[in-house]
Amino acid sequence: MGIDKLLVALFSISGIAFTYWFFLMKKEKEVVATSDSIDITVDGGYQPSVISVPVGKKTKLNFFRKDPSSCLEEVVLSDFKVRRHLALKKKTTIEIEPKEKGEYRFECGMNMFHGKIIVK
């Protein structure tokens, strides 16, 4: 085996390992709502993207959109039957009151960027 084939094999294995780590092993940092509202920045995705809220408590999700892309101009919380337009550089508040424990997803209007609400 020549040096060129060895280098290609090493780079290929490194690329596969990096892809596996990036998409499957990255741990999402969970943010616990300590008050009745939580701020979510919309800029190339959602920050924070994982939120923990207590069951049965009204919680306000304050979305502040910085990203001008059309994909992130809408947020959808399908389990709560909410679809809301997010104005650029303005705060949009969505109030939820989860009745059951579980995980509820939210995503952009094009379903490309995702977040999760964990109800405990």
C-alpha positions as CSV (number, residue, x, y, z in Angstrom):
1,M,0.0,0.0,0.0
2,G,1.4,3.4,-1.1
3,I,1.6,6.4,1.1
4,D,-1.1,8.1,-0.9
5,K,-3.6,5.3,-0.2
6,L,-2.7,5.3,3.4
7,L,-3.3,9.1,3.7
8,V,-6.7,8.8,1.9
9,A,-7.7,6.0,4.3
10,L,-6.7,8.0,7.4
11,F,-8.5,11.1,6.2
12,S,-11.6,9.1,5.4
13,I,-11.7,7.4,8.8
14,S,-11.1,10.8,10.5
15,G,-14.0,12.3,8.5
16,I,-16.3,9.5,9.4
17,A,-15.4,9.8,13.1
18,F,-16.0,13.5,13.1
19,T,-19.3,13.2,11.3
20,Y,-20.5,10.6,13.8
21,W,-19.5,12.8,16.7
22,F,-21.0,16.0,15.3
23,F,-24.4,14.5,14.4
24,L,-24.9,11.7,16.9
25,M,-22.8,12.3,20.0
26,K,-23.1,16.0,20.7
27,K,-25.0,16.5,23.9
28,E,-27.6,19.2,23.9
29,K,-27.4,21.6,26.9
30,E,-30.7,21.7,28.7
31,V,-31.8,25.1,30.2
32,V,-34.2,24.9,33.1
33,A,-36.9,27.6,33.2
34,T,-36.4,29.1,36.7
35,S,-39.1,31.8,36.2
36,D,-42.3,32.0,34.3
37,S,-40.5,33.0,31.1
38,I,-37.4,32.1,29.1
39,D,-35.6,34.0,26.4
40,I,-34.7,32.2,23.1
41,T,-32.4,33.8,20.6
42,V,-33.1,32.9,16.9
43,D,-29.9,33.3,15.1
44,G,-28.8,30.4,12.8
45,G,-31.0,28.1,15.0
46,Y,-32.4,28.4,18.5
47,Q,-30.4,29.2,21.6
48,P,-31.1,27.5,23.9
49,S,-32.5,24.7,21.9
50,V,-33.5,22.5,24.8
51,I,-35.7,23.9,27.5
52,S,-37.0,22.2,30.7
53,V,-40.3,23.5,32.2
54,P,-42.6,22.1,35.0
55,V,-45.8,20.4,34.1
56,G,-49.0,22.5,34.5
57,K,-47.2,25.8,34.8
58,K,-47.8,28.7,32.3
59,T,-44.5,29.5,30.7
60,K,-43.7,32.3,28.3
61,L,-41.3,31.6,25.5
62,N,-39.8,34.9,24.4
63,F,-38.3,34.5,20.9
64,F,-35.9,37.2,19.7
65,R,-35.1,36.8,16.0
66,K,-31.7,38.2,14.9
67,D,-31.3,36.0,11.7
68,P,-32.9,37.7,8.6
69,S,-33.2,34.3,6.7
70,S,-36.8,33.5,5.6
71,C,-36.5,30.0,7.2
72,L,-36.4,31.3,10.7
73,E,-39.1,33.9,10.3
74,E,-41.7,31.4,11.6
75,V,-41.8,29.1,14.6
76,V,-44.1,26.1,14.9
77,L,-45.1,24.3,18.1
78,S,-47.3,21.7,16.6
79,D,-48.2,19.9,19.9
80,F,-49.5,23.2,21.2
81,K,-51.2,24.1,17.9
82,V,-49.1,27.3,17.6
83,R,-47.6,28.8,14.4
84,R,-46.3,32.3,14.8
85,H,-44.4,34.8,12.7
86,L,-41.2,36.1,14.3
87,A,-40.5,39.8,13.5
88,L,-36.9,40.6,12.8
89,K,-35.1,42.2,15.8
90,K,-38.3,42.1,17.9
91,K,-39.4,39.9,20.8
92,T,-42.4,37.6,20.1
93,T,-43.9,35.9,23.2
94,I,-45.7,32.6,23.0
95,E,-47.4,31.3,26.2
96,I,-47.7,27.6,26.8
97,E,-49.1,25.5,29.6
98,P,-48.1,21.8,29.2
99,K,-50.6,19.5,30.8
100,E,-48.5,16.3,30.5
101,K,-44.9,15.3,31.1
102,G,-42.9,14.5,28.0
103,E,-40.9,16.1,25.2
104,Y,-42.4,18.6,22.8
105,R,-40.6,19.8,19.7
106,F,-40.6,23.2,18.1
107,E,-39.1,24.0,14.7
108,C,-38.9,26.7,12.0
109,G,-41.5,27.0,9.3
110,M,-39.4,24.9,6.9
111,N,-38.6,22.2,9.5
112,M,-34.8,22.8,9.2
113,F,-34.0,24.1,12.7
114,H,-35.3,22.4,15.8
115,G,-35.7,22.8,19.5
116,K,-37.2,20.8,22.3
117,I,-39.3,21.5,25.4
118,I,-38.9,18.9,28.1
119,V,-41.8,18.9,30.6
120,K,-41.0,17.4,34.0
